[in-house]
Amino acid sequence: MENGKKRVALTFDDGPHPENTQKIIKLLEKYDAKATFFQIGKLVDTNPAITLEVFAKGHEIASHTWNHPDLITLNEKEVEEEISTTQSVIKTVIGELPTHFRPPYGNTNESIKEIARGYGEKEVLWTVDTLDWKSRDPEAILKIVTEEVRDNSIILMHDIHSTTVEAVELVLKYLHDEGYEMVTLRDL
């Protein structure tokens, strides 16, 4: 607890999304919150302006592979390719390499962690799974956060669902009212 404040990292997977990511950025701004966006390489390649905007607003861009495969089903060379191509496109767009990596579905093993480390990326999963992709229900998402959030929690959401955008406003208000500072993983 720096400055006596509780901290939490909001993380968003599977973007950038052509509409929802920017809506979430505006909500984060409203609450003076920062977040980490685990982005899919091929979507960064398709929507570079959105990734650049997220980065320019002070949020962290992290790696979520090129195609979102289940990495444990791939060989080492394929895993390396998923990580290195994503790194390359992120560096081209924002001018720096990502330092955090999240394997799709959270499926990982020592080999995958080691490959990510070799590319200078620390693997990060989550401590609060909002199940936003499953419920698509803002109230259900908020309920999970209120029940599970603690100081230093890492909250998982996905910026590809419009229902998550609705939930983000509720979650940000709750966290703000509870005295949480919302920071990037780098600052957690």
Secondary structure as the mmCIF struct_conf table of DSSP 4:
data_model
#
loop_
_struct_conf.conf_type_id
_struct_conf.id
_struct_conf.beg_label_comp_id
_struct_conf.beg_label_asym_id
_struct_conf.beg_label_seq_id
_struct_conf.end_label_comp_id
_struct_conf.end_label_asym_id
_struct_conf.end_label_seq_id
HELX_RH_3T_P HELX_RH_3T_P1 GLU A 2 GLY A 4
STRN STRN1 LYS A 6 GLY A 15
TURN_TY1_P TURN_TY1_P1 PRO A 18 GLU A 19
HELX_RH_AL_P HELX_RH_AL_P1 ASN A 20 LYS A 30
TURN_TY1_P TURN_TY1_P2 TYR A 31 ASP A 32
STRN STRN2 THR A 36 GLN A 39
HELX_RH_AL_P HELX_RH_AL_P2 GLY A 41 THR A 46
HELX_RH_AL_P HELX_RH_AL_P3 PRO A 48 ALA A 56
TURN_TY1_P TURN_TY1_P3 LYS A 57 GLY A 58
HELX_LH_PP_P HELX_LH_PP_P1 HIS A 59 HIS A 59
STRN STRN3 GLU A 60 SER A 63
BEND BEND1 TRP A 66 ASN A 67
HELX_RH_3T_P HELX_RH_3T_P2 LEU A 71 THR A 73
BEND BEND2 LEU A 74 LEU A 74
HELX_RH_AL_P HELX_RH_AL_P4 GLU A 76 ILE A 94
BEND BEND3 GLY A 95 GLU A 96
STRN STRN4 HIS A 100 PHE A 101
HELX_RH_3T_P HELX_RH_3T_P3 PRO A 104 GLY A 106
HELX_RH_AL_P HELX_RH_AL_P5 GLU A 110 GLY A 118
TURN_TY1_P TURN_TY1_P4 TYR A 119 GLY A 120
STRN STRN5 LYS A 122 GLU A 123
BEND BEND4 THR A 127 THR A 127
STRN STRN6 VAL A 128 ASP A 129
HELX_RH_AL_P HELX_RH_AL_P6 ASP A 132 SER A 135
HELX_RH_AL_P HELX_RH_AL_P7 PRO A 138 GLU A 148
TURN_TY1_P TURN_TY1_P5 ASP A 151 ASN A 152
STRN STRN7 SER A 153 HIS A 158
TURN_TY1_P TURN_TY1_P6 ASP A 159 ILE A 160
HELX_RH_AL_P HELX_RH_AL_P8 SER A 162 ASP A 177
TURN_TY1_P TURN_TY1_P7 GLU A 178 GLY A 179
STRN STRN8 TYR A 180 VAL A 183
HELX_RH_3T_P HELX_RH_3T_P4 LEU A 185 ASP A 187
#
